[in-house]
Amino acid sequence: MASNALHVAESYLFALFVMLASGALASKVAERLRLPDIVLYVVAGFLLGPAVLGVLSIPQGGAFHDAVLSLGAAWIVFQGGLEMRFQVLRRIWLSVLLLATVGLAITAAVVGVAAHVALALPMLSALLLGSLLASTDPASLVPVFQRLSIRARVAQAVIAESAFTDATGAMLTALVLERVMAPGTGVHAGAADLVEQIARLAMGGAAIGLAFGLLAAWLVRRHAPPTPGGRSLYLVLAALGSYATAAELGASGFMASFVAGMALVHASRRWPKVEEPDRHQLEGFVDAMSLQFRMLIFISLGSQVSIPLMAHHLGRTLAVVAVFMLVARPLTVLASLLPDRRAKWTWREMVFFFWVRETGTIAIALAGLVQSAGASGASVFTQVAATAVIATLLLQASTTPLVARWLGLLER
């Protein structure tokens, strides 16, 4: 028994080494080719997986697979909260709030109907697919905006939307997944029951995240270890501790991680505040860890891509992704930005919002977790999510500079 457990542990360590080494190589190739690194991670995983070389074998639903997805998603959501800037959101907070709530629901509903029709999924399973695709990806968006001088409020609104929808999208996915997995529940659930679940997931997660974030801020400011990277331990405890505690208590772990990141850098003046130099150092550590988690998540995804299954559903999958990009996104933007009279969005800015809609890490992580849970119809979720990620990154992320220049949104 002991030797078998040791063999399993050694195989996990070897898989971890192969994934990180191939991810580092894929990053260099992506930089040379000027392609999104996520696409190269998927390709690397596919080449290393059972379909080609057979070097990497990660059983779906296994402990290693689920741990990588859960830890990676929690950390990236925590990063989204850590990088929020409240001072930028003062004039556009309503737009961001609507995009991350009403807009998220519109995207999930439109994509869900498309998946129900095109893929013949049960309605609840189709809504589950729409929910996990509804969140955008700050890990994909931030590097694009770092290279461009796009109008400040537009860039910050898009990044803020991606950070918030990571948390709300994960929470919506958990809510729909509960209904898919629970026998006897359907779309028409009681309003009181639905409100109770939302309150438990959102408010419970937010309260736990707030406690962990404030505690981490206090530790960083008052009890910094003497080693240069000692403060980084408190970030790990805040991000993963808030997620794990919330999950144990039946709240939203993703909401907890997101709020923990926000609370850590936006503590009250009466509370020990993380100073700017410390904040930059900590954000550098968070960025480095996020990069490694992205490698693990997408290489794991690539190793499980089934070409026969993807080819079988390719036409219908592309139809769902087309609705996702060309129908759901414009409807989401119009329903979220038009009511915000104070922001006074121009038509050029709204058209830019139509096109900037990258999907990435959280959608893939949620698709893997949903499939591991054994949800009905989830066998095609990973294939649809992978197609959506590749399509949005290759078609939208790569053309964002051209669209911004055409719409006159670049600033000196």
Stockholm file with secondary structure:
# STOCKHOLM 1.0

chainA/1-412         MASNALHVAESYLFALFVMLASGALASKVAERLRLPDIVLYVVAGFLLGPAVLGVLSIPQGGAFHDAVLSLGAAWIVFQGGLEMRFQVLRRIWLSVLLLATVGLAITAAVVGVAAHVALALPMLSALLLGSLLASTDPASLVPVFQRLSIRARVAQAVIAESAFTDATGAMLTALVLERVMAPGTGVHAGAADLVEQIARLAMGGAAIGLAFGLLAAWLVRRHAPPTPGGRSLYLVLAALGSYATAAELGASGFMASFVAGMALVHASRRWPKVEEPDRHQLEGFVDAMSLQFRMLIFISLGSQVSIPLMAHHLGRTLAVVAVFMLVARPLTVLASLLPDRRAKWTWREMVFFFWVRETGTIAIALAGLVQSAGASGASVFTQVAATAVIATLLLQASTTPLVARWLGLLER
#=GR chainA/1-412 SS CHHHHHHHHHHHHHHHHHHHHHHHHHHHHHHHHTCCHHHHHHHHHHHHSTTTTCCCCCCTTSHHHHHHHHHHHHHHHHHHHHTCCHHHHTTTHHHHHHHHTHHHHHHHHHHHHHHHHHHCCCHHHHHHHHHHHSCCCHHHHHHHHHTSCBCHHHHHHHHHHHHHHHHHHHHHHHHHHHHHHSTTCCSSCCHHHHHHHHHHHHHHHHHHHHHHHHHHHHHHHHCCCSSTTTTHHHHHHHHHHHHHHHHHTTSCHHHHHHHHHHHHHSCCTTSCCCCHHHHHHHHHHHHHHHHHHHHHHHHHHHHTCCHHHHHHTHHHHHHHHHHIIIIIHHHHHHHHHTTCTTTCCCHHHHHHHHHCCCCCHHHHHHHHHHHHTTCTTGGGHHHHHHHHHHHIIIIIITTHHHHHHHTTCBCC
#=GC SS_cons         CHHHHHHHHHHHHHHHHHHHHHHHHHHHHHHHHTCCHHHHHHHHHHHHSTTTTCCCCCCTTSHHHHHHHHHHHHHHHHHHHHTCCHHHHTTTHHHHHHHHTHHHHHHHHHHHHHHHHHHCCCHHHHHHHHHHHSCCCHHHHHHHHHTSCBCHHHHHHHHHHHHHHHHHHHHHHHHHHHHHHSTTCCSSCCHHHHHHHHHHHHHHHHHHHHHHHHHHHHHHHHCCCSSTTTTHHHHHHHHHHHHHHHHHTTSCHHHHHHHHHHHHHSCCTTSCCCCHHHHHHHHHHHHHHHHHHHHHHHHHHHHTCCHHHHHHTHHHHHHHHHHIIIIIHHHHHHHHHTTCTTTCCCHHHHHHHHHCCCCCHHHHHHHHHHHHTTCTTGGGHHHHHHHHHHHIIIIIITTHHHHHHHTTCBCC
//
